[in-house]
């Protein structure tokens, strides 16, 4: 999707950046437009490699508070988590020529799940559950977004900070929400008791929608597609593993018979469905809906592309606030 935060580079600028980063020049390039925040290109290099370049918005550009240093968070996940995915070839921060951060990753030969309608959904959701369980085995020392300085010593305090920052951003960008920021804050506060049930900060992806899950090419082993990679870790934070069930069920509900829950439990993960867990899931859906509404402030999506997402997010936010 087009976004004001996506930088444009000329062929010469791309070539110069890749020579600095990995010591090879660019033969051809194609911009990948599925993402929402960073500019992304698939590049063929003169040493025969194909890579993906992710370039953060310019550092002087205003963004949401949680979006500070997004690519540094993503690099941390690539270096820390045992997830299937591309190889991180280079991470450049505060590039002296262009300014800002970038990542260079090995290119994938698979296809994004949202572009593979024939893929066996239940099988893949079960496999995805297993990958998430292994991701959540990685624990940290603080809750929240360390790279954005939105953290807390407990999950309750960190989540309050995260919600508060997003509501401040809504005011800063004059985003019209279906309910007042004060009402959102009060509803979240009334349910925050459930957050105290989280006692260790797990690594949470929080953007596991089909566009961020790549499948093996159909020709591999002659069998059905499998998960080749989970990508785009830039929204990752340290918190409650349950939050990672929100994006795979976006605008819906998580049911106990969902194959993603089966796969998660088979891999040793625990998925509770008690009252506290249901309240927490609702809080995380509220948080995601707020992100999708408020991020249009700095990004300025084209109306014809954004209208449906805005309407779905608005309806979801109202519904989930009501259920609290």
C-alpha positions as CSV (number, residue, x, y, z in Angstrom):
1,X,0.0,0.0,0.0
2,X,1.2,3.5,-0.7
3,X,2.4,5.3,2.4
4,X,4.0,8.7,3.0
5,X,6.6,6.9,5.2
6,X,8.0,4.9,2.2
7,X,11.2,6.4,0.9
8,X,12.0,6.4,-2.8
9,X,15.6,5.7,-4.0
10,X,17.0,6.0,-7.5
11,X,18.8,3.2,-9.2
12,X,22.1,4.9,-8.5
13,X,21.2,5.3,-4.8
14,X,20.2,1.6,-4.5
15,X,23.4,0.5,-6.2
16,X,25.6,2.7,-3.9
17,X,23.8,1.4,-0.7
18,X,24.2,-2.2,-1.6
19,X,27.9,-1.8,-2.4
20,X,28.4,-0.3,1.0
21,X,26.3,-2.9,2.7
22,X,27.3,-6.2,1.0
23,X,30.0,-5.3,-1.5
24,X,27.9,-6.0,-4.6
25,X,26.2,-3.7,-7.1
26,X,22.5,-3.8,-8.2
27,X,21.7,-5.3,-11.6
28,X,17.9,-5.0,-11.4
29,X,15.3,-3.9,-8.8
30,X,11.6,-4.3,-8.1
31,X,9.8,-2.5,-5.4
32,X,7.6,-4.7,-3.2
33,X,4.4,-2.8,-2.2
34,X,2.5,-5.2,0.1
35,X,4.0,-3.6,3.2
36,X,2.6,-0.6,5.0
37,X,5.5,1.3,6.6
38,X,9.0,0.6,5.3
39,X,10.1,0.8,1.6
40,X,11.1,-2.7,0.4
41,X,12.9,-3.8,-2.8
42,X,13.9,-7.1,-4.3
43,X,17.3,-6.7,-5.9
44,X,19.4,-8.8,-8.2
45,X,23.1,-8.3,-7.5
46,X,26.1,-8.5,-9.8
47,X,27.5,-11.4,-7.8
48,X,24.5,-13.6,-8.6
49,X,22.6,-13.1,-5.3
50,X,19.0,-12.0,-4.9
51,X,18.3,-10.0,-1.8
52,X,15.6,-7.9,-0.2
53,X,16.3,-4.4,1.1
54,X,14.2,-2.8,3.8
55,X,14.6,0.9,4.3
56,X,13.2,2.7,7.2
57,X,11.5,6.1,6.9
58,X,13.8,9.1,7.2
59,X,14.7,9.8,10.8
60,X,13.2,13.3,10.8
61,X,9.8,12.0,9.7
62,X,7.2,11.9,12.4
63,X,5.8,8.4,13.2
64,X,3.9,6.7,16.0
65,X,5.8,6.4,19.2
66,X,5.9,2.6,19.1
67,X,7.4,2.8,15.6
68,X,10.7,4.3,16.6
69,X,13.6,2.1,15.5
70,X,11.3,-0.5,14.0
71,X,14.1,-2.1,11.9
72,X,16.3,-2.4,15.0
73,X,13.6,-4.4,16.6
74,X,13.3,-6.6,13.5
75,X,17.0,-7.2,13.4
76,X,16.9,-8.2,17.0
77,X,14.2,-10.9,16.3
78,X,16.2,-12.3,13.3
79,X,19.2,-12.6,15.6
80,X,17.3,-14.1,18.6
81,X,14.3,-16.2,17.5
82,X,14.4,-19.7,16.1
83,X,11.9,-19.0,13.3
84,X,12.0,-20.1,9.7
85,X,12.9,-17.1,7.6
86,X,15.4,-15.3,5.4
87,X,19.0,-14.8,6.5
88,X,19.9,-11.3,7.9
89,X,22.9,-10.3,5.7
90,X,23.4,-6.8,6.9
91,X,21.8,-4.4,9.4
92,X,22.8,-0.8,8.9
93,X,21.8,1.9,11.5
94,X,22.0,5.6,11.0
95,X,23.5,5.2,7.5
96,X,25.9,8.1,7.0
97,X,24.8,8.8,3.4
98,X,21.0,8.3,3.3
99,X,20.3,8.6,7.0
100,X,18.1,6.1,8.8
101,X,18.2,2.4,9.1
102,X,18.1,-0.5,6.7
103,X,18.2,-4.3,6.6
104,X,19.5,-6.6,3.8
105,X,18.0,-10.0,3.8
106,X,18.3,-13.1,1.6
107,X,15.4,-13.3,-0.9
108,X,12.8,-16.0,-0.6
109,X,11.6,-18.2,-3.4
110,X,8.2,-18.9,-1.9
111,X,4.9,-17.1,-2.1
112,X,3.0,-15.1,0.5
113,X,0.1,-17.1,2.0
114,X,-2.4,-14.3,1.1
115,X,-1.4,-15.0,-2.6
116,X,-2.0,-18.7,-2.3
117,X,-5.7,-19.3,-2.0
118,X,-5.4,-23.0,-2.8
119,X,-3.1,-23.6,0.2
120,X,-4.4,-26.1,2.9
121,X,-5.5,-23.5,5.5
122,X,-6.0,-25.9,8.5
123,X,-2.6,-27.7,8.0
124,X,-0.8,-24.4,7.7
125,X,-2.5,-22.9,10.7
126,X,-1.5,-25.9,12.8
127,X,2.1,-25.5,11.6
128,X,2.0,-21.8,12.3
129,X,0.9,-22.6,15.9
130,X,4.0,-24.7,16.4
131,X,6.3,-21.9,15.2
132,X,4.6,-19.4,17.5
133,X,5.0,-21.7,20.5
134,X,8.8,-21.9,19.8
135,X,9.0,-18.1,19.3
136,X,7.4,-17.6,22.7
137,X,10.0,-19.7,24.4
138,X,12.3,-16.6,24.0
139,X,12.0,-14.4,27.0
140,X,13.4,-11.0,27.9
141,X,14.2,-8.8,30.8
142,X,11.6,-6.1,30.4
143,X,8.0,-5.7,29.0
144,X,7.0,-3.6,26.0
145,X,9.1,-2.0,23.2
146,X,12.7,-1.4,24.4
147,X,13.7,0.0,21.1
148,X,11.0,2.6,21.3
149,X,11.5,3.3,25.1
150,X,7.9,2.1,25.8
151,X,8.5,-0.4,28.6
152,X,7.5,-1.4,32.1
153,X,8.6,-3.7,34.9
154,X,5.3,-5.6,34.7
155,X,3.0,-6.4,31.7
156,X,0.2,-4.3,33.2
157,X,2.5,-1.2,33.4
158,X,4.0,-1.8,30.0
159,X,0.6,-2.3,28.3
160,X,-0.7,0.9,29.9
161,X,2.3,2.7,28.5
162,X,1.8,1.3,25.1
163,X,-1.9,2.1,25.0
164,X,-1.2,5.6,26.4
165,X,1.3,6.3,23.7
166,X,-1.1,5.3,21.0
167,X,-3.9,7.4,22.4
168,X,-1.5,10.4,22.6
169,X,-0.6,9.8,18.9
170,X,-4.3,9.8,18.1
171,X,-4.6,13.3,19.6
172,X,-1.3,14.4,18.0
173,X,-2.5,13.5,14.5
174,X,-6.1,14.5,15.1
175,X,-7.4,11.0,14.4
176,X,-11.2,10.7,14.9
177,X,-11.9,7.6,16.9
178,X,-15.4,6.2,17.3
179,X,-15.1,6.7,21.1
180,X,-13.1,9.3,23.0
181,X,-9.5,8.5,24.0
182,X,-10.5,9.0,27.6
183,X,-13.2,6.3,27.2
184,X,-10.7,3.9,25.7
185,X,-8.3,4.5,28.5
186,X,-11.0,4.0,31.2
187,X,-12.2,0.7,29.6
188,X,-8.6,-0.6,29.4
189,X,-8.0,0.4,33.0
190,X,-11.1,-1.4,34.1
191,X,-9.8,-4.7,32.6
192,X,-6.1,-4.3,33.4
193,X,-6.4,-6.8,36.3
194,X,-6.2,-9.6,33.7
195,X,-2.7,-8.4,32.6
196,X,-1.3,-9.3,36.0
197,X,-1.6,-13.0,35.0
198,X,1.4,-12.6,32.7
199,X,4.5,-13.2,34.7
200,X,7.3,-13.4,32.0
201,X,8.0,-11.2,29.0
202,X,7.8,-13.5,26.0
203,X,8.9,-12.4,22.5
204,X,5.7,-11.6,20.6
205,X,5.6,-11.0,16.8
206,X,2.1,-9.3,16.7
207,X,1.9,-9.1,12.9
208,X,1.3,-12.7,11.9
209,X,-1.2,-12.2,9.1
210,X,-1.0,-14.3,5.9
211,X,1.0,-11.6,4.0
212,X,3.9,-12.1,6.5
213,X,3.9,-15.9,6.2
214,X,5.7,-17.3,3.1
215,X,5.0,-20.8,1.8
216,X,7.3,-23.2,0.0
217,X,6.9,-23.3,-3.8
218,X,4.5,-25.9,-5.0
219,X,7.2,-27.8,-6.8
220,X,9.2,-28.5,-3.6
221,X,9.0,-32.2,-2.8
222,X,5.9,-32.5,-5.0
223,X,3.8,-32.1,-1.8
224,X,1.5,-29.4,-0.4
225,X,3.0,-26.1,0.6
226,X,4.6,-25.7,4.0
227,X,5.6,-22.6,5.9
228,X,9.0,-21.4,4.5
229,X,9.3,-18.1,6.5
230,X,7.7,-15.8,8.9
231,X,8.8,-12.2,8.1
232,X,8.3,-8.6,9.1
233,X,9.1,-8.7,12.8
234,X,9.2,-4.9,13.2
235,X,6.1,-4.7,15.4
236,X,7.5,-7.3,17.9
237,X,7.4,-6.6,21.6
238,X,8.0,-8.4,24.9
239,X,4.7,-9.4,26.5
240,X,1.9,-11.9,26.6
241,X,2.1,-14.8,24.1
242,X,-1.7,-14.6,23.8
243,X,-1.3,-11.4,21.8
244,X,0.1,-13.4,18.9
245,X,-3.3,-15.0,18.3
246,X,-4.9,-11.7,17.5
247,X,-3.5,-11.0,14.0
248,X,-4.1,-14.6,12.7
249,X,-7.7,-14.2,13.7
250,X,-8.0,-10.5,12.8
251,X,-11.5,-9.0,13.1
252,X,-12.7,-12.4,14.3
253,X,-12.5,-14.6,17.4
254,X,-10.1,-17.2,18.7
255,X,-11.8,-20.6,19.2
256,X,-10.3,-23.5,21.1
257,X,-10.7,-25.9,18.1
258,X,-8.7,-23.6,15.8
259,X,-5.8,-25.6,14.3
260,X,-3.4,-22.8,15.3
261,X,-4.3,-23.6,19.0
262,X,-3.8,-27.3,18.3
263,X,-0.4,-26.8,16.8
264,X,0.7,-24.5,19.6
265,X,-0.2,-27.0,22.2
266,X,1.4,-29.8,20.3
267,X,4.6,-27.8,20.4
268,X,4.4,-27.5,24.2
269,X,2.7,-24.1,24.4
270,X,-0.2,-23.2,26.8
271,X,-3.3,-21.5,25.5
272,X,-5.7,-20.7,28.3
273,X,-9.4,-19.9,27.6
274,X,-10.4,-18.8,31.1
275,X,-12.0,-15.4,31.9
276,X,-8.7,-13.7,32.3
277,X,-7.4,-14.9,29.0
278,X,-10.5,-13.8,27.1
279,X,-10.2,-10.4,28.6
280,X,-6.6,-10.1,27.6
281,X,-7.3,-11.2,24.1
282,X,-10.0,-8.5,23.9
283,X,-7.5,-5.9,25.1
284,X,-5.0,-6.9,22.4
285,X,-7.7,-6.7,19.8
286,X,-8.4,-3.2,21.0
287,X,-4.7,-2.3,20.8
288,X,-4.5,-3.7,17.2
289,X,-7.6,-1.8,16.1
290,X,-6.2,1.4,17.5
291,X,-2.9,0.9,15.6
292,X,-4.7,0.4,12.3
293,X,-6.7,3.6,12.9
294,X,-4.0,5.9,14.3
295,X,-1.2,4.9,11.9
296,X,-3.0,6.6,9.0
297,X,-1.9,9.9,10.7
298,X,1.7,9.8,9.6
299,X,1.2,7.4,6.7
300,X,-1.7,9.1,4.8
301,X,-2.9,6.0,3.0
302,X,-4.9,6.6,-0.3
303,X,-8.6,6.7,0.7
304,X,-9.7,4.0,-1.8
305,X,-7.1,1.6,-0.4
306,X,-7.6,2.4,3.3
307,X,-11.4,2.7,3.6
308,X,-12.2,-1.0,4.1
309,X,-9.4,-1.5,6.7
310,X,-10.5,1.7,8.6
311,X,-14.2,0.5,8.6
312,X,-13.3,-3.0,9.8
313,X,-11.0,-1.6,12.5
314,X,-13.6,0.9,13.7
315,X,-16.3,-1.8,14.0
316,X,-13.9,-4.1,15.8
317,X,-12.8,-1.4,18.3
318,X,-16.4,-0.6,19.2
319,X,-17.4,-4.2,19.5
320,X,-14.4,-5.1,21.7
321,X,-14.7,-2.1,24.0
322,X,-18.4,-3.0,24.5
323,X,-17.5,-6.5,25.4
324,X,-15.2,-5.3,28.3
